[in-house]
Amino acid sequence: MTLLPASSLRRRLLAWLLVSTAVIGVIALVDTYREAVKTANSVSDRVLAGSALAIAERVVVTENGALEVDIPYVALEMLTSAAQDRVFYRVDGPPGQFITGYQNLPTIPQVEGQSIGFADATFRGEPIRIAVLHRSASTGINSVPFAVTVAETTIARRQLTQAILIRSALRLAMMIAGAAAIVWIAVTVSLRPLYRLSDAIAERSPDDLHPIEQRVPSEVQGLVDTVNSFMVRLQSALDALRHFSGNASHQLRTPLAIIRTQLALASRAATLEEAQEAARKGDAAVAHAERILAQLLLMAKVDAAGSNEPRRPAPIDIAALAQQLTADRVPSAAEAGIDLGYEGDGPVLARAEPLLFGELLRNLVENAIAYAGHGAEVTVSVRQVADAVLLAVEDNGPGIPPERRPLVRQRFSRGEHRDAPGMGLGLPIVEEIAALFDAAVSLESGQDDRGLRVTVRFPLPAG
């Protein structure tokens, strides 16, 4: 599966900045537009109201009771500051009586409690803003109501609104551009430790798996710690692989040479008996190679388990497990002339994994069978003491002198038993498995200073 290249962190931050500021900017521009329209209307309405008031001041009542108005054109000139806009007016007397002006000019009815009102309308196909002033002219005896309507087109107001909106948009665009430049520079400066980290890793040789010590921001320190932990585990895995390869090449060389020799002898054998003897020895060498591979693989498995993160297995009944495993080995012990037995009563709990515990006990029992000698007794026991759980495998064979016991703890060391089967990995495997469960292995003389007792001391499970 081909992975798509990851996008730049700098570009991601810029994209988030631009998108968020664009959304905020649109909202701000909408609000600015509303305020601009409101401001333009407010300014225009004041001028319209002033013009309507100036016209209303010139409305008089004639002797016959009719209304008459002398339009002060200076009042209309107040609205012609913008050459593009056109001005319209209309004066109405009592309801239904038109006095002067543009008779088709829209007007609005009086709202109770208000002497002047404003509204948007359309006149001659153009949008207009109108102001209607309701007043009364006095005759000395009574008053005659009238309404003055003044309107103008909205070109100037739209231009004012657009000017405010464009200036606000330009300011916002400059702010966004400035913020983007600042973010670009800030991200570039902030990413320099990562570039140095990348260069430090790139300059390393493939064999250099030491922890990274480059200073990085705290947000990236967790990633560096994870990489360091991975490199430690990788180093352990590579060491285990090299160890396994070296051990396998060294330990398998002898049985393979024996197999080739026996095959050559079988091919040159003069009699059937000689060929069968060569085949038998070759088969024994193959069996020995199988045992070597099995123990090497087990050792690699234990090494891998030890290089992983520490685990805390659940408590298991190692007494029942040890009794069952001992019973399984009784037939092979009997074939070797060994009296194998088990001692212990009741369940005894310790923290261990059943499979690895089985390998530990199997190696102890097989070592005892291999080295105790024909006619010896081997006893497996599990018991609990005040502060620990003890697994012991004891035999009454020749044992190991105290000064030689540190030697048999080393890999591929078989002490003085050079002719015994095996390859000297039994006790090292036991010790490495025991270390996984925080257990300790001790070697001492058996009962009456005869033979050898191997004791694995497990800590009591908490709770």
N, C-alpha and C positions, 0 to 999 in steps of 0.2 A: 504494500500500500504506500503510495507516494504522499508525503505530507506537504501541504501547502506552506509556502514561506510565511512566517509570522510577520504581522504588520509592525511598523516602527512604534515604539512607545511614545516618541516625540509626536508623531503624527496622530496617534490616538488621543493624547492630551490636547493637541490643537483642535482635533475634530470635536471633542467634547466641549472645549471652550467656545469654538465658533458656533456649534449647534445651540448650546445653552444661551450664549449671549444673543444669538439671532432670535431665539424664541422670546427672550426677555426684551430685546429691542423691538420686535413686532408689537408686543404688548405695550411697551412704552410709547411707540409711535401712534398706536391707536388711541391711547390716552392723550397724547400730545395733540392729535388731530381734533379730538373732542374739545380739548381746552382751547385750541386755536379757533375753532368754529365759535365757541362760546365767547371768546375774546373779541373776535371780529363782529359778531352780532351785537355784543354789548356796546362797542364803539359806534357802530352804525345806528343802533337804536337810539343812542343819545342824540346823534345828529338829526335823525328823523323826528324825534320828539321835539327837538328845538325848532325845527322847521314847522311842524304842525302847530306848535304854540305861537310862533310868529304869525302864522296865517290866522289862527283863532283870535288873536288880538285885534285883527282888522275886520272882524265880522260885526256889523251893526244892524240895528232894527230901523227900518224906514218909518215914515209917518203913517203909512197905511198898514203897518204891522208886519211887512215882509222883511226877510233877511237880505242883507246886501254885504258883499265882501270886496275889498280892494286888495288884490293879491300883491303882497310885497315880494317882488321877484328876487330881492336879496336873500329871502328865506330859502328860495329854491336853489340859489347859487351856492348855498352852504353844502348842498349835496353833489355839486358838480366838480368836486376836487379831482375826481378821476374822470378823464375825458371819455373813457369807454362806457361809463354808466349813464343811463338815461333816467330822468326824474318825472314822476307823474303825481298829480294831486286831484283831489275831489272834495267838494264841500256840499254837505247835505243838510237840509233844514229838518223840520218836524218829519216824522215818518212818512216816506213816500214822496218827499219834496226834494228834487235835485236843484242845486243852486248854480254851481259852476264846476269846471274841470273836465276830467275824463269820466264820462257817465258810466262806461263799462268797467271802470277800475274796480277790482274786488274790494270789499270792505268787510269788517267783522262787527257783530253786534256788541253792544256794551255789556261788560261783565259787572254784576252788581258789586259796588264797593270800589271799583277801579275806574279812573277817569281816562286812562290811556291803555291801549292794548297793542300787542305786536303779533305778527303772524307771517308765515311764508306762504306765497301763492304764486300763480302763474298768470301773466298778462301778455297777450299777443304772442304766445308761444315762448315766452322767456320767463325764467324764474325771477321773482321779485321779493323784496322784503317790505312789508307795509306797517305803518303805524297809524292808529286811529285814535284821535283825541275827541272826547265827548265833553262839550261845554254848553253853557246857556247864555243867551244874550238878554239883558234886562231892558224892558220898555218903561220902567218906572212904576208900572202897575203889576205887571207879571213878567215872566221870563220865557224865552223861546229856545228850546233845545236845538242844538246842531252838532254835526260831527265833521271833523276835518280828517281826511285820509291823505297821507303822503306815502309815496312808494318810490323805490329805486331798484334798478337791476342789481344783481349780486356779483358782477364781474370783479370789482375791486375787493370785495370781501373774500371771494375765492382765491384771488391772487395773494392776499394777505395770509390766508390759511395755508396756501401752498408754500409761501415763503417761510413761514414758521416751521412747517413740516419738513421742508427740504433742509433748512439749517439744523434742525434737530437730528435729522437722519445723518447729515454730514458729521456732526459732532459725535454721534453714536458710532458711526463707521470709523472715525479716527480713534475713538476709545477702544473699539474692538481690535483694530490694527495694532495699536500700541500694546494692548494686553497680549495679543498673539506674539508680538516681537519679544516682549518680556518673558512670556512662557517659553518661547523657543530658546532664548539665551539661558534662562534658569534651568531648563531641562538639560541643555547641553553641558552646562557647568556641573549639574547634579549627577550626570551620567559618567563623568570622568573617572570616578572610582571604579565603575563597572568596566570601563575601557581598560583601565590599568589591570583589573582582575583578569580580563580576557587575555591581555598581553602576557601576564604572568603565567597563566595556564598554557598559552600557546607556546611559550618559550621552554616549557618543561620537556624533558625527554620522556618517551613512552614508559620507561621503567621507574620514573620518579612518581611515587604515589604518596609522598609525605603530605600531611595536612596543609591546606592553604592558609597562609598567615597574612594575606593582604588585608589592609584596613578597608572596610566597606561601610556604607550607611547601615544604621540599625535595622532598617526595613529589609535589607538584603542579607543580614548576618545569619538569619535562620536558614536561608538557602545555602550559604557557605558552610554552615555547620552540617547540614544534611549531606552536601557533597563530600565534606571531610569524613563523615561517618561512612559514606558509601566507599570512599577510597580506602579506608581502613579495612572494611569488609572485603573489598576487592583484593587488597594486598594479602589478606589472610587466605582468600580463596586461591590466589596465584601461588602463594607459598605452599599451600596444601597440595596443589596440582604438581608443582615442581618436586615436592617431597615424595608424592605418590609415584611420579614418573621415575625419579631416581631410585626409589626403593624397589619398584617393580623391575626396572632394568637390571639392578644389582642382584635381587633375590631370585629372579627367574632365569638368570644366565646358567646357573648350575643345573637345575632340572632339565632345561632345554638341551644343554650339552649332553646330559646323560641319555635323553631320549634319542638324540641323533646318533650317539655311540651305539646304543642298543639296536637301533634300526640297521646300522652298518654291520654290526655283529650278526644280526639275524639274516641279513642278505648273504653273508659269507658262511653261514653255519653249514657244517658238513652233515649234521644229523638233525632229526626232528626235535630231539630233546634239547640240543643247543639253541635252536630257533625259539622253542617255547620258553626257555630260560631267559633269553634276551627279551622276548615279548613281555614276560612277567616283570622284569626289571624296568622296562620302558613304561609299562602300565603303572608301576609303583611311582615312577618319576612324574607321570602325568597326574596321578592322585596328589603327589606332593605339591606340584605346581598349582593344582586347584585349591589346596589348602592355603597356599601362599596368597593367591589372588583373593580368596575369601577374606583372609585376615587384613590384607592391604585395603580392600574395599571397605571393610568394617572400620579400619583406622581412619580412612578418608571420611567416612560418614560421621564418625565421632569428632574429627577435626572440624568438619563443616558445622556440626551442631554447636561446637564450642565457639566458633567464630560469629555465629548469629547473635541477635540480641538475647540477653539473659531471659530465661523462661522460669516460671514457677509452677511446676506441675502439681496436680491435685494429689492428695494423699491416697495411697493404695495399700492393700493388705499384702505386704511383701512376704509374710509367713506362708500364706496359702500359695502364692506364686512360687516361692522357693521350694515348697514341698512338691508341687506339681512338676517343676522343672527337674528336681532331683529324681523323681520317679521315672521321668522320661529317659534319664541317662543310666539307669540301673542296668539294662541289658548290655549296653556297650561296655560298662564297667565290669560286668561279670565276664565278658569275653576276654578282657585284659587281666582277669584274676584279681579284681579289686572288689572289696566289700564296701559298697556305697550305701549310706543311710542318711536319715534326716532326724534331727532332734528339735523340738519346739512345740508349744501348745498355744492354742488360741490365736486370734487375729492380732497382728502387729502392724501399725500404720506408719508409713514413711512417705515423704514426697519423692516420687520417682515416676519415670515413664515405663510401662510394662515391657516394651520391646528392648529398650536399652538396658533395663535391669536384667532381662533375660540374657542378653549378650554378656553382661558383666558376670553373672553367675555361671554361665556356660563356660566362659574362659577359665574361671577359677576351678571348676570341676574338671575340665579337660587337662589343665596343668597338673592337678593332683593325680589324675589317672596316669598321665604320661610320665611323671617323675617319681611317684611314690614307690613303684616297683611291684612285682607280682606278689600277691598274698597280703598286701597292705590293706588297711582300713581307712576309708575317707568318710568324714562326717560333715554334713551341712547343718548349721543351726542358725536360728533366728530368735533373738530375745531382746526384751526392752529393759534398760537400766534407768537410773534416775534421770539422766539428762540426754539419753541417746537411744538409738536402735542399732543393735549390732548384728551384722551378718558375718558368719565365720565359716570357713572351709578348712578343716583340720585333717591331717593325715599322720600316720605313724611310720612314714618311710624314712629315708636317709636324711631328709631336711636340707637346709642350706646354712652353712656357717655364718655367724653374724657379720663377719668382715666381708662376705660376698653378697650380702643382701642388697646393698645399694646398687651393685652392678646389675642384678637381674631386673631392676626397675627401668633400665635403659632399653630402648628399642633395639631389637635384633641381637640381644644378649641372652644366651642360655646358660650362663654360668659354667659349671663343670660338666653339664649333661650334654656334651656335644653330639652324642649318638641318639639322643631322644628325638622323637618327631616334633615338628613345630619349627618356628623361626624366631622365637624370642619376642613376640608381640603380645603375649597373653597378659602379663602384668601391666605393661604400659597402657593397653586398651582398658583394663580394669580401672587404672588410676585416672585416665582421662574421662571415662564415663562417670566415675564417682565424683570427679570435680564438677561435673555438670549439675549434680544434686547437692553440692556443698558437703559432700561426704569425704572422709579421710581413710586412707588405706594404710594398714600397719602389718609388718611381718615379724613374727616371733616364733620361738620354739613351741612345739606341741606339749601335750601332757607328758610328764616325767622327762622333759628335755629331749623328747624324741620327735622326729618329723618336723612339720611346718604348719603353723596356723596363720592364715591370712584373714584379717578382720577388716570389714568395711563398716565405718562408724557413721551412721546417718543422724543428722539432727532431728530432734522431736518436732513433728509438725505443730505449728502455732495453733492455739485454740483447740 
